[in-house]
């Protein structure tokens, strides 16, 4: 699978509207064939930083970045940000989350 984490540093005057801004993009991406997950979080240390954790089946990431909703999102988002987003994108084995071995809940 392709595992991706992206950090978005959102302008302070736009931070309250960020999740509304990404709502259509999020829904469209989650509906894509081959999308395994697409989850937003907000940093507890940097209140203007949103973190996107996403995964796609190996062949689905190309279709994602070619989609109309991806193009619309990328073309409308720079004005919301204070810096270029940071990304880690890797192909990893597996097709989902594994249980953590160091903590077990019965």
N, CA, C and O atoms as a Tinker XYZ file with bonds, in Angstrom:
   424  protein
     1  N      0.836000   -1.175000    0.000000    73     2
     2  CA     0.000000    0.000000    0.000000    64     1     3
     3  C      0.882000    1.239000    0.000000    63     2     4     5
     4  O      2.055000    1.185000    0.370000    81     3
     5  N      0.303000    2.348000   -0.417000    73     3     6
     6  CA     0.971000    3.645000   -0.345000    64     5     7
     7  C      0.478000    4.324000    0.925000    63     6     8     9
     8  O     -0.720000    4.558000    1.082000    81     7
     9  N      1.392000    4.638000    1.827000    73     7    10
    10  CA     1.075000    5.272000    3.104000    64     9    11
    11  C      1.588000    6.695000    3.057000    63    10    12    13
    12  O      2.759000    6.920000    2.754000    81    11
    13  N      0.727000    7.665000    3.353000    73    11    14
    14  CA     1.058000    9.082000    3.198000    64    13    15
    15  C      0.668000    9.844000    4.455000    63    14    16    17
    16  O     -0.410000    9.640000    5.013000    81    15
    17  N      1.559000   10.722000    4.890000    73    15    18
    18  CA     1.260000   11.661000    5.970000    64    17    19
    19  C      1.627000   13.049000    5.459000    63    18    20    21
    20  O      2.730000   13.268000    4.958000    81    19
    21  N      0.682000   13.990000    5.592000    73    19    22
    22  CA     0.917000   15.361000    5.137000    64    21    23
    23  C      0.603000   16.316000    6.284000    63    22    24    25
    24  O     -0.426000   16.181000    6.946000    81    23
    25  N      1.490000   17.278000    6.515000    73    23    26
    26  CA     1.277000   18.307000    7.532000    64    25    27
    27  C      0.971000   19.634000    6.843000    63    26    28    29
    28  O      1.709000   20.078000    5.963000    81    27
    29  N     -0.126000   20.253000    7.258000    73    27    30
    30  CA    -0.576000   21.528000    6.710000    64    29    31
    31  C     -0.506000   22.583000    7.803000    63    30    32    33
    32  O     -1.144000   22.437000    8.846000    81    31
    33  N      0.266000   23.651000    7.576000    73    31    34
    34  CA     0.358000   24.767000    8.515000    64    33    35
    35  C     -0.636000   25.831000    8.037000    63    34    36    37
    36  O     -0.361000   26.574000    7.095000    81    35
    37  N     -1.791000   25.890000    8.699000    73    35    38
    38  CA    -2.903000   26.733000    8.268000    64    37    39
    39  C     -2.783000   28.134000    8.875000    63    38    40    41
    40  O     -2.403000   28.295000   10.035000    81    39
    41  N     -3.115000   29.136000    8.069000    73    39    42
    42  CA    -3.086000   30.525000    8.541000    64    41    43
    43  C     -4.008000   30.677000    9.752000    63    42    44    45
    44  O     -5.107000   30.122000    9.760000    81    43
    45  N     -3.581000   31.414000   10.763000    73    43    46
    46  CA    -4.404000   31.581000   11.969000    64    45    47
    47  C     -5.811000   32.103000   11.682000    63    46    48    49
    48  O     -6.763000   31.698000   12.350000    81    47
    49  N     -5.958000   32.985000   10.710000    73    47    50
    50  CA    -7.280000   33.538000   10.403000    64    49    51
    51  C     -8.159000   32.562000    9.614000    63    50    52    53
    52  O     -9.343000   32.831000    9.407000    81    51
    53  N     -7.597000   31.441000    9.174000    73    51    54
    54  CA    -8.338000   30.443000    8.399000    64    53    55
    55  C     -8.552000   29.136000    9.163000    63    54    56    57
    56  O     -9.306000   28.275000    8.710000    81    55
    57  N     -7.905000   28.979000   10.303000    73    55    58
    58  CA    -7.871000   27.685000   10.995000    64    57    59
    59  C     -9.273000   27.203000   11.383000    63    58    60    61
    60  O     -9.540000   26.004000   11.307000    81    59
    61  N    -10.163000   28.089000   11.791000    73    59    62
    62  CA   -11.499000   27.654000   12.209000    64    61    63
    63  C    -12.328000   27.118000   11.044000    63    62    64    65
    64  O    -13.265000   26.350000   11.264000    81    63
    65  N    -12.008000   27.501000    9.826000    73    63    66
    66  CA   -12.748000   27.032000    8.666000    64    65    67
    67  C    -12.084000   25.899000    7.906000    63    66    68    69
    68  O    -12.603000   25.452000    6.883000    81    67
    69  N    -10.940000   25.430000    8.394000    73    67    70
    70  CA   -10.164000   24.431000    7.652000    64    69    71
    71  C    -10.954000   23.158000    7.370000    63    70    72    73
    72  O    -10.972000   22.685000    6.234000    81    71
    73  N    -11.598000   22.603000    8.373000    73    71    74
    74  CA   -12.310000   21.336000    8.166000    64    73    75
    75  C    -13.484000   21.503000    7.198000    63    74    76    77
    76  O    -13.815000   20.565000    6.473000    81    75
    77  N    -14.113000   22.668000    7.173000    73    75    78
    78  CA   -15.137000   22.927000    6.154000    64    77    79
    79  C    -14.494000   23.015000    4.771000    63    78    80    81
    80  O    -15.050000   22.521000    3.790000    81    79
    81  N    -13.323000   23.644000    4.697000    73    79    82
    82  CA   -12.612000   23.775000    3.419000    64    81    83
    83  C    -12.267000   22.412000    2.828000    63    82    84    85
    84  O    -12.337000   22.233000    1.612000    81    83
    85  N    -11.900000   21.457000    3.665000    73    83    86
    86  CA   -11.469000   20.142000    3.176000    64    85    87
    87  C    -12.600000   19.112000    3.118000    63    86    88    89
    88  O    -12.365000   17.973000    2.713000    81    87
    89  N    -13.802000   19.479000    3.507000    73    87    90
    90  CA   -14.898000   18.508000    3.633000    64    89    91
    91  C    -15.231000   17.802000    2.320000    63    90    92    93
    92  O    -15.317000   16.574000    2.301000    81    91
    93  N    -15.420000   18.531000    1.234000    73    91    94
    94  CA   -15.759000   17.904000   -0.053000    64    93    95
    95  C    -14.607000   17.053000   -0.565000    63    94    96    97
    96  O    -14.818000   15.949000   -1.068000    81    95
    97  N    -13.393000   17.565000   -0.439000    73    95    98
    98  CA   -12.204000   16.821000   -0.847000    64    97    99
    99  C    -12.093000   15.516000   -0.062000    63    98   100   101
   100  O    -11.797000   14.464000   -0.629000    81    99
   101  N    -12.330000   15.592000    1.233000    73    99   102
   102  CA   -12.260000   14.412000    2.090000    64   101   103
   103  C    -13.300000   13.374000    1.683000    63   102   104   105
   104  O    -12.978000   12.196000    1.532000    81   103
   105  N    -14.542000   13.808000    1.507000    73   103   106
   106  CA   -15.619000   12.884000    1.135000    64   105   107
   107  C    -15.346000   12.239000   -0.221000    63   106   108   109
   108  O    -15.547000   11.035000   -0.381000    81   107
   109  N    -14.896000   13.017000   -1.188000    73   107   110
   110  CA   -14.614000   12.483000   -2.526000    64   109   111
   111  C    -13.455000   11.492000   -2.490000    63   110   112   113
   112  O    -13.496000   10.465000   -3.168000    81   111
   113  N    -12.429000   11.789000   -1.708000    73   111   114
   114  CA   -11.281000   10.885000   -1.620000    64   113   115
   115  C    -11.660000    9.585000   -0.929000    63   114   116   117
   116  O    -11.249000    8.508000   -1.361000    81   115
   117  N    -12.433000    9.677000    0.131000    73   115   118
   118  CA   -12.861000    8.459000    0.834000    64   117   119
   119  C    -13.718000    7.563000   -0.060000    63   118   120   121
   120  O    -13.769000    6.351000    0.146000    81   119
   121  N    -14.386000    8.149000   -1.045000    73   119   122
   122  CA   -15.236000    7.382000   -1.962000    64   121   123
   123  C    -14.457000    6.767000   -3.120000    63   122   124   125
   124  O    -15.015000    5.974000   -3.879000    81   123
   125  N    -13.188000    7.112000   -3.270000    73   123   126
   126  CA   -12.374000    6.587000   -4.368000    64   125   127
   127  C    -12.136000    5.081000   -4.220000    63   126   128   129
   128  O    -11.920000    4.573000   -3.119000    81   127
   129  N    -12.180000    4.398000   -5.338000    73   127   130
   130  CA   -11.769000    2.989000   -5.341000    64   129   131
   131  C    -10.292000    2.936000   -4.949000    63   130   132   133
   132  O     -9.480000    3.692000   -5.483000    81   131
   133  N     -9.952000    2.066000   -4.042000    73   131   134
   134  CA    -8.557000    1.916000   -3.646000    64   133   135
   135  C     -8.131000    2.770000   -2.464000    63   134   136   137
   136  O     -7.014000    2.616000   -1.970000    81   135
   137  N     -9.000000    3.675000   -1.994000    73   135   138
   138  CA    -8.658000    4.434000   -0.793000    64   137   139
   139  C     -8.885000    3.546000    0.419000    63   138   140   141
   140  O     -9.973000    2.998000    0.597000    81   139
   141  N     -7.866000    3.403000    1.249000    73   139   142
   142  CA    -7.964000    2.581000    2.450000    64   141   143
   143  C     -8.388000    3.407000    3.662000    63   142   144   145
   144  O     -9.201000    2.957000    4.469000    81   143
   145  N     -7.841000    4.606000    3.789000    73   143   146
   146  CA    -8.300000    5.556000    4.799000    64   145   147
   147  C     -7.792000    6.944000    4.459000    63   146   148   149
   148  O     -6.838000    7.112000    3.700000    81   147
   149  N     -8.455000    7.932000    5.040000    73   147   150
   150  CA    -8.163000    9.337000    4.801000    64   149   151
   151  C     -8.634000   10.073000    6.048000    63   150   152   153
   152  O     -9.813000   10.406000    6.168000    81   151
   153  N     -7.708000   10.329000    6.980000    73   151   154
   154  CA    -8.070000   10.793000    8.311000    64   153   155
   155  C     -7.316000   12.067000    8.691000    63   154   156   157
   156  O     -6.096000   12.147000    8.552000    81   155
   157  N     -8.058000   13.051000    9.168000    73   155   158
   158  CA    -7.494000   14.322000    9.611000    64   157   159
   159  C     -7.324000   14.328000   11.128000    63   158   160   161
   160  O     -8.152000   13.783000   11.858000    81   159
   161  N     -6.245000   14.949000   11.588000    73   159   162
   162  CA    -6.014000   15.208000   13.010000    64   161   163
   163  C     -5.455000   16.616000   13.137000    63   162   164   165
   164  O     -4.956000   17.202000   12.176000    81   163
   165  N     -5.555000   17.134000   14.343000    73   163   166
   166  CA    -4.991000   18.454000   14.625000    64   165   167
   167  C     -3.901000   18.292000   15.672000    63   166   168   169
   168  O     -4.083000   17.586000   16.664000    81   167
   169  N     -2.789000   18.936000   15.453000    73   167   170
   170  CA    -1.666000   18.845000   16.384000    64   169   171
   171  C     -2.053000   19.390000   17.755000    63   170   172   173
   172  O     -2.720000   20.420000   17.855000    81   171
   173  N     -1.637000   18.701000   18.799000    73   171   174
   174  CA    -1.856000   19.199000   20.159000    64   173   175
   175  C     -0.764000   20.184000   20.578000    63   174   176   177
   176  O     -0.910000   20.882000   21.581000    81   175
   177  N      0.322000   20.243000   19.817000    73   175   178
   178  CA     1.425000   21.150000   20.128000    64   177   179
   179  C      1.428000   22.399000   19.259000    63   178   180   181
   180  O      1.917000   23.445000   19.684000    81   179
   181  N      0.887000   22.302000   18.046000    73   179   182
   182  CA     0.854000   23.424000   17.107000    64   181   183
   183  C     -0.597000   23.590000   16.651000    63   182   184   185
   184  O     -1.038000   22.879000   15.748000    81   183
   185  N     -1.343000   24.512000   17.256000    73   183   186
   186  CA    -2.780000   24.603000   16.996000    64   185   187
   187  C     -3.156000   24.928000   15.553000    63   186   188   189
   188  O     -4.309000   24.734000   15.168000    81   187
   189  N     -2.234000   25.405000   14.759000    73   187   190
   190  CA    -2.533000   25.713000   13.358000    64   189   191
   191  C     -2.117000   24.593000   12.410000    63   190   192   193
   192  O     -2.260000   24.728000   11.195000    81   191
   193  N     -1.606000   23.493000   12.950000    73   191   194
   194  CA    -1.138000   22.389000   12.123000    64   193   195
   195  C     -2.170000   21.260000   12.088000    63   194   196   197
   196  O     -2.597000   20.746000   13.123000    81   195
   197  N     -2.553000   20.894000   10.872000    73   195   198
   198  CA    -3.437000   19.753000   10.653000    64   197   199
   199  C     -2.625000   18.660000    9.974000    63   198   200   201
   200  O     -1.799000   18.932000    9.104000    81   199
   201  N     -2.871000   17.423000   10.385000    73   199   202
   202  CA    -2.127000   16.285000    9.872000    64   201   203
   203  C     -3.100000   15.340000    9.177000    63   202   204   205
   204  O     -4.112000   14.940000    9.752000    81   203
   205  N     -2.784000   14.993000    7.947000    73   203   206
   206  CA    -3.592000   14.076000    7.161000    64   205   207
   207  C     -2.847000   12.752000    7.050000    63   206   208   209
   208  O     -1.707000   12.709000    6.587000    81   207
   209  N     -3.495000   11.675000    7.477000    73   207   210
   210  CA    -2.937000   10.329000    7.354000    64   209   211
   211  C     -3.821000    9.591000    6.361000    63   210   212   213
   212  O     -5.025000    9.445000    6.571000    81   211
   213  N     -3.214000    9.132000    5.287000    73   211   214
   214  CA    -3.993000    8.493000    4.226000    64   213   215
   215  C     -3.259000    7.278000    3.686000    63   214   216   217
   216  O     -2.038000    7.169000    3.803000    81   215
   217  N     -4.021000    6.365000    3.094000    73   215   218
   218  CA    -3.423000    5.180000    2.495000    64   217   219
   219  C     -4.270000    4.753000    1.300000    63   218   220   221
   220  O     -5.491000    4.906000    1.280000    81   219
   221  N     -3.576000    4.215000    0.316000    73   219   222
   222  CA    -4.209000    3.752000   -0.912000    64   221   223
   223  C     -3.637000    2.391000   -1.287000    63   222   224   225
   224  O     -2.486000    2.078000   -0.982000    81   223
   225  N     -4.457000    1.593000   -1.952000    73   223   226
   226  CA    -3.910000    0.388000   -2.560000    64   225   227
   227  C     -2.837000    0.845000   -3.546000    63   226   228   229
   228  O     -2.898000    1.962000   -4.060000    81   227
   229  N     -1.862000   -0.013000   -3.807000    73   227   230
   230  CA    -0.680000    0.367000   -4.586000    64   229   231
   231  C     -0.980000    1.105000   -5.880000    63   230   232   233
   232  O     -0.272000    2.050000   -6.224000    81   231
   233  N     -2.002000    0.699000   -6.596000    73   231   234
   234  CA    -2.264000    1.301000   -7.896000    64   233   235
   235  C     -3.263000    2.459000   -7.844000    63   234   236   237
   236  O     -3.582000    3.028000   -8.887000    81   235
   237  N     -3.761000    2.819000   -6.673000    73   235   238
   238  CA    -4.829000    3.814000   -6.572000    64   237   239
   239  C     -4.324000    5.237000   -6.346000    63   238   240   241
   240  O     -5.075000    6.184000   -6.578000    81   239
   241  N     -3.106000    5.420000   -5.911000    73   239   242
   242  CA    -2.612000    6.759000   -5.606000    64   241   243
   243  C     -2.495000    7.622000   -6.861000    63   242   244   245
   244  O     -2.732000    8.828000   -6.800000    81   243
   245  N     -2.141000    7.034000   -7.976000    73   243   246
   246  CA    -2.029000    7.796000   -9.230000    64   245   247
   247  C     -3.390000    8.348000   -9.637000    63   246   248   249
   248  O     -3.491000    9.504000  -10.047000    81   247
   249  N     -4.436000    7.535000   -9.530000    73   247   250
   250  CA    -5.787000    8.003000   -9.847000    64   249   251
   251  C     -6.197000    9.126000   -8.902000    63   250   252   253
   252  O     -6.870000   10.069000   -9.317000    81   251
   253  N     -5.802000    9.034000   -7.646000    73   251   254
   254  CA    -6.141000   10.064000   -6.661000    64   253   255
   255  C     -5.577000   11.415000   -7.073000    63   254   256   257
   256  O     -6.314000   12.400000   -7.125000    81   255
   257  N     -4.284000   11.480000   -7.366000    73   255   258
   258  CA    -3.682000   12.777000   -7.699000    64   257   259
   259  C     -4.091000   13.271000   -9.084000    63   258   260   261
   260  O     -3.831000   14.424000   -9.428000    81   259
   261  N     -4.726000   12.417000   -9.880000    73   259   262
   262  CA    -5.233000   12.821000  -11.189000    64   261   263
   263  C     -6.704000   13.222000  -11.140000    63   262   264   265
   264  O     -7.249000   13.690000  -12.140000    81   263
   265  N     -7.344000   13.047000  -10.004000    73   263   266
   266  CA    -8.791000   13.297000   -9.890000    64   265   267
   267  C     -9.114000   14.790000   -9.908000    63   266   268   269
   268  O     -8.282000   15.628000   -9.559000    81   267
   269  N    -10.323000   15.094000  -10.317000    73   267   270
   270  CA   -10.778000   16.484000  -10.333000    64   269   271
   271  C    -10.819000   17.079000   -8.931000    63   270   272   273
   272  O    -10.479000   18.247000   -8.747000    81   271
   273  N    -11.233000   16.285000   -7.935000    73   271   274
   274  CA   -11.311000   16.831000   -6.577000    64   273   275
   275  C     -9.921000   17.113000   -6.001000    63   274   276   277
   276  O     -9.759000   18.055000   -5.226000    81   275
   277  N     -8.919000   16.311000   -6.369000    73   275   278
   278  CA    -7.553000   16.596000   -5.922000    64   277   279
   279  C     -7.046000   17.886000   -6.565000    63   278   280   281
   280  O     -6.453000   18.730000   -5.894000    81   279
   281  N     -7.281000   18.030000   -7.851000    73   279   282
   282  CA    -6.852000   19.248000   -8.553000    64   281   283
   283  C     -7.552000   20.482000   -7.998000    63   282   284   285
   284  O     -6.924000   21.529000   -7.841000    81   283
   285  N     -8.850000   20.371000   -7.699000    73   283   286
   286  CA    -9.586000   21.501000   -7.129000    64   285   287
   287  C     -9.040000   21.866000   -5.752000    63   286   288   289
   288  O     -8.881000   23.044000   -5.431000    81   287
   289  N     -8.755000   20.853000   -4.946000    73   287   290
   290  CA    -8.205000   21.092000   -3.609000    64   289   291
   291  C     -6.839000   21.762000   -3.690000    63   290   292   293
   292  O     -6.600000   22.763000   -3.014000    81   291
   293  N     -5.949000   21.226000   -4.504000    73   291   294
   294  CA    -4.599000   21.793000   -4.561000    64   293   295
   295  C     -4.593000   23.205000   -5.147000    63   294   296   297
   296  O     -3.759000   24.029000   -4.772000    81   295
   297  N     -5.509000   23.482000   -6.053000    73   295   298
   298  CA    -5.528000   24.821000   -6.653000    64   297   299
   299  C     -6.180000   25.864000   -5.746000    63   298   300   301
   300  O     -5.999000   27.063000   -5.960000    81   299
   301  N     -6.930000   25.429000   -4.746000    73   299   302
   302  CA    -7.630000   26.383000   -3.882000    64   301   303
   303  C     -7.051000   26.486000   -2.478000    63   302   304   305
   304  O     -7.614000   27.184000   -1.635000    81   303
   305  N     -5.948000   25.813000   -2.208000    73   303   306
   306  CA    -5.511000   25.676000   -0.822000    64   305   307
   307  C     -4.319000   26.543000   -0.433000    63   306   308   309
   308  O     -4.158000   26.832000    0.753000    81   307
   309  N     -3.489000   26.966000   -1.355000    73   307   310
   310  CA    -2.296000   27.744000   -0.993000    64   309   311
   311  C     -2.652000   28.979000   -0.175000    63   310   312   313
   312  O     -1.919000   29.335000    0.748000    81   311
   313  N     -3.744000   29.627000   -0.492000    73   311   314
   314  CA    -4.137000   30.846000    0.228000    64   313   315
   315  C     -4.536000   30.560000    1.687000    63   314   316   317
   316  O     -4.633000   31.487000    2.491000    81   315
   317  N     -4.762000   29.314000    2.023000    73   315   318
   318  CA    -5.121000   28.914000    3.380000    64   317   319
   319  C     -3.892000   28.639000    4.248000    63   318   320   321
   320  O     -4.021000   28.493000    5.463000    81   319
   321  N     -2.711000   28.567000    3.649000    73   319   322
   322  CA    -1.518000   28.060000    4.329000    64   321   323
   323  C     -0.459000   29.126000    4.544000    63   322   324   325
   324  O     -0.404000   30.129000    3.833000    81   323
   325  N      0.394000   28.880000    5.560000    73   323   326
   326  CA     1.535000   29.759000    5.809000    64   325   327
   327  C      2.825000   29.198000    5.227000    63   326   328   329
   328  O      3.828000   29.907000    5.132000    81   327
   329  N      2.800000   27.924000    4.836000    73   327   330
   330  CA     3.996000   27.268000    4.291000    64   329   331
   331  C      3.558000   26.119000    3.386000    63   330   332   333
   332  O      2.429000   25.635000    3.472000    81   331
   333  N      4.461000   25.701000    2.532000    73   331   334
   334  CA     4.216000   24.536000    1.682000    64   333   335
   335  C      4.048000   23.310000    2.574000    63   334   336   337
   336  O      4.859000   23.101000    3.477000    81   335
   337  N      3.019000   22.493000    2.347000    73   335   338
   338  CA     2.821000   21.296000    3.171000    64   337   339
   339  C      4.036000   20.368000    3.123000    63   338   340   341
   340  O      4.749000   20.305000    2.121000    81   339
   341  N      4.253000   19.662000    4.212000    73   339   342
   342  CA     5.319000   18.664000    4.327000    64   341   343
   343  C      4.689000   17.285000    4.183000    63   342   344   345
   344  O      3.607000   17.032000    4.713000    81   343
   345  N      5.374000   16.388000    3.461000    73   343   346
   346  CA     4.799000   15.082000    3.166000    64   345   347
   347  C      5.815000   13.963000    3.336000    63   346   348   349
   348  O      7.004000   14.123000    3.060000    81   347
   349  N      5.310000   12.829000    3.798000    73   347   350
   350  CA     6.037000   11.565000    3.754000    64   349   351
   351  C      5.132000   10.614000    2.989000    63   350   352   353
   352  O      3.976000   10.414000    3.360000    81   351
   353  N      5.656000   10.034000    1.927000    73   351   354
   354  CA     4.890000    9.107000    1.098000    64   353   355
   355  C      5.761000    7.889000    0.827000    63   354   356   357
   356  O      6.831000    7.996000    0.228000    81   355
   357  N      5.284000    6.720000    1.278000    73   355   358
   358  CA     6.083000    5.506000    1.152000    64   357   359
   359  C      5.211000    4.329000    0.760000    63   358   360   361
   360  O      4.041000    4.255000    1.134000    81   359
   361  N      5.779000    3.434000    0.022000    73   359   362
   362  CA     5.119000    2.163000   -0.236000    64   361   363
   363  C      5.528000    1.232000    0.889000    63   362   364   365
   364  O      6.716000    1.063000    1.165000    81   363
   365  N      4.536000    0.625000    1.541000    73   363   366
   366  CA     4.803000   -0.275000    2.650000    64   365   367
   367  C      4.037000   -1.573000    2.432000    63   366   368   369
   368  O      3.041000   -1.611000    1.709000    81   367
   369  N      4.514000   -2.622000    3.061000    73   367   370
   370  CA     3.825000   -3.916000    2.970000    64   369   371
   371  C      2.541000   -3.861000    3.782000    63   370   372   373
   372  O      2.439000   -3.111000    4.752000    81   371
   373  N      1.577000   -4.651000    3.382000    73   371   374
   374  CA     0.334000   -4.749000    4.112000    64   373   375
   375  C     -0.791000   -3.996000    3.429000    63   374   376   377
   376  O     -0.606000   -3.367000    2.388000    81   375
   377  N     -1.970000   -4.079000    4.047000    73   375   378
   378  CA    -3.133000   -3.396000    3.485000    64   377   379
   379  C     -3.996000   -2.781000    4.577000    63   378   380   381
   380  O     -5.180000   -2.520000    4.365000    81   379
   381  N     -3.401000   -2.546000    5.750000    73   379   382
   382  CA    -4.147000   -1.934000    6.834000    64   381   383
   383  C     -3.310000   -1.818000    8.087000    63   382   384   385
   384  O     -2.107000   -2.079000    8.082000    81   383
   385  N     -3.968000   -1.421000    9.156000    73   383   386
   386  CA    -3.305000   -1.237000   10.437000    64   385   387
   387  C     -3.077000   -2.591000   11.106000    63   386   388   389
   388  O     -3.925000   -3.480000   11.028000    81   387
   389  N     -1.937000   -2.739000   11.755000    73   387   390
   390  CA    -1.647000   -3.915000   12.572000    64   389   391
   391  C     -1.803000   -3.523000   14.040000    63   390   392   393
   392  O     -1.762000   -2.340000   14.379000    81   391
   393  N     -1.980000   -4.505000   14.895000    73   391   394
   394  CA    -2.022000   -4.243000   16.319000    64   393   395
   395  C     -0.614000   -3.991000   16.840000    63   394   396   397
   396  O      0.349000   -4.613000   16.390000    81   395
   397  N     -0.508000   -3.082000   17.783000    73   395   398
   398  CA     0.776000   -2.774000   18.417000    64   397   399
   399  C      1.162000   -3.921000   19.338000    63   398   400   401
   400  O      0.357000   -4.345000   20.166000    81   399
   401  N      2.361000   -4.418000   19.206000    73   399   402
   402  CA     2.805000   -5.557000   20.008000    64   401   403
   403  C      3.156000   -5.206000   21.443000    63   402   404   405
   404  O      3.087000   -6.071000   22.316000    81   403
   405  N      3.531000   -3.960000   21.711000    73   403   406
   406  CA     4.007000   -3.582000   23.041000    64   405   407
   407  C      2.879000   -3.288000   24.033000    63   406   408   409
   408  O      3.116000   -3.242000   25.240000    81   407
   409  N      1.667000   -3.091000   23.541000    73   407   410
   410  CA     0.519000   -2.838000   24.422000    64   409   411
   411  C     -0.591000   -3.789000   24.003000    63   410   412   413
   412  O     -0.941000   -3.871000   22.826000    81   411
   413  N     -1.139000   -4.502000   24.972000    73   411   414
   414  CA    -2.230000   -5.422000   24.681000    64   413   415
   415  C     -3.404000   -5.106000   25.608000    63   414   416   417
   416  O     -3.244000   -5.027000   26.826000    81   415
   417  N     -4.568000   -4.928000   25.021000    73   415   418
   418  CA    -5.779000   -4.689000   25.795000    64   417   419
   419  C     -6.645000   -5.917000   25.694000    63   418   420   421
   420  O     -7.029000   -6.324000   24.598000    81   419
   421  N     -6.959000   -6.517000   26.838000    73   419   422
   422  CA    -7.767000   -7.743000   26.851000    64   421   423
   423  C     -9.241000   -7.414000   26.807000    63   422   424
   424  O    -10.076000   -8.319000   26.811000    81   423
